[in-house]
């Protein structure tokens, strides 16, 4: 009987340099899988990944750029009020929450805004690079 594939335990890689190398390889593999899904089914796929060093990487498969995919998601989501991500953040009623939850919500709101700014700045950088290369 053949051994076949064996299941390995997934756990955090403790050595930072090994973790970065693994992230880079897995990120490339994830982006390739997104391309494969697009080619096989014709769907548009957008991927946003943050590295252990907190760098943002984006990838889109198909004609839909990542920023357009995010806008499309926000427009289609029932949980997000019209007006996009900023309107959703502003719609969080901090005053209606209890004192304990208020701090958690404020922290979440700050983190979401920071994440949004990172994604937008990374997208702006990529768009500028592609404009200069054209």
N, C-alpha and C positions, 0 to 999 in steps of 0.2 A: 504494500500500500504506500502511495506517495505521501510526502509530507505536506505539499501544498503551501498555501499562505498561512502564516501563523499570526495570530493576533498579538500585537504588542501593546503594552500599557502606555498610555499617553500621560505624560506628566511634565511639569515645567522643567526646562533645561536650566540648570543652575549656573553654568559657566556662560558669562555674558557674550563672549566672542562666538561660542558655539550656537547660542540662542540667535544671534544676529545672522549667522550663516544659514541656519535652519529657516529663519523667517524669510530671508531672501529667496531661498529655493522654493519654499512652500508658497510664497506670494506669486512667484512666476508660474508655479503649477496651478494655483487658483485662477490666475488670469487666463491660462491656457484652457482650463475647464470652461470658463465663461465663453471663450471663443468657440470651443467645441459645441457648447449648448446652442449658441447662436447659429452655427453652421448646420447643425442637425435639425433644428426646429424653426429657425427664422426669428426667434424672439430677440428683443433688445435686452441686453444685460449690462448693468452698471455696478461696479464694485468700488467700495471705498474702504481702505485698510490703513490703520495707524500702526507704525512700527513700534518696537520696544523703546526706541529713541524718540517717539512721539512725532515722527515724520509722517505726513499724509501721502498715500499713494492711491491713485485713481486709475480705473481702466473701464473702457466701454467697448462693447461688442455690437456691431451694427451701426446704423446711421445716427443713433441718438447719443449725443455727448452726455457725460456724467451730470453736468449741471442741469441739462434739460430733463434728464431722467429723474433727478431729485425734484425738480419743479413739477414734473408730471405726477410723481408719487404724492407729493404734498397736495396737489390739486384733486387727486382721486381718493385720498384718505378721508374716511369719515371722522377720524380722531383729530384732524387738523382743520381749524377754521379757515374759511376762504381768506386769502391774503398771504398765504405761504407760512413759512417757518416762523418769521418774526411775529406774525399775528397769533400763531399758536402759543408762542412763549408769552406774549402779552396777555393772552386769554387765561393764563393760570391765575386763579383767584387766590392770592397769598393770604388775604385777610380772612377768607372763609376757613382756612385751615387752623388747626389747634396750634398752641405755642411750640410744641415739639416738632410737629410736621412743618411748621413755617420755616424753621432753619433748614430742614432737609430739602424743602422745595426751593428755597433761595439758593442753596448750594447746587441743586440740580439745574436750576435755571442758568446760573453762572457757567456751569460746565457745558451746558448745551450751547450757550452763546460762544464760548471759547472754541468748541468743536466746530461750530458753524463758521467762525472766522477763519479757522485753520483750513477747512475745506474750500471756502471761497478763495482764500489767498493762494492756495495750491492750484486751484482751477485757473485763477487769473494768471499765475506764473506759467502754467502749461499752455494756456491760450496765447500768451505773449511769445513763448518759445516757438509754437507752431506758426504764428504769424511771421516771425522773423525768418523761419526756415522756408516759408513759401516763396 
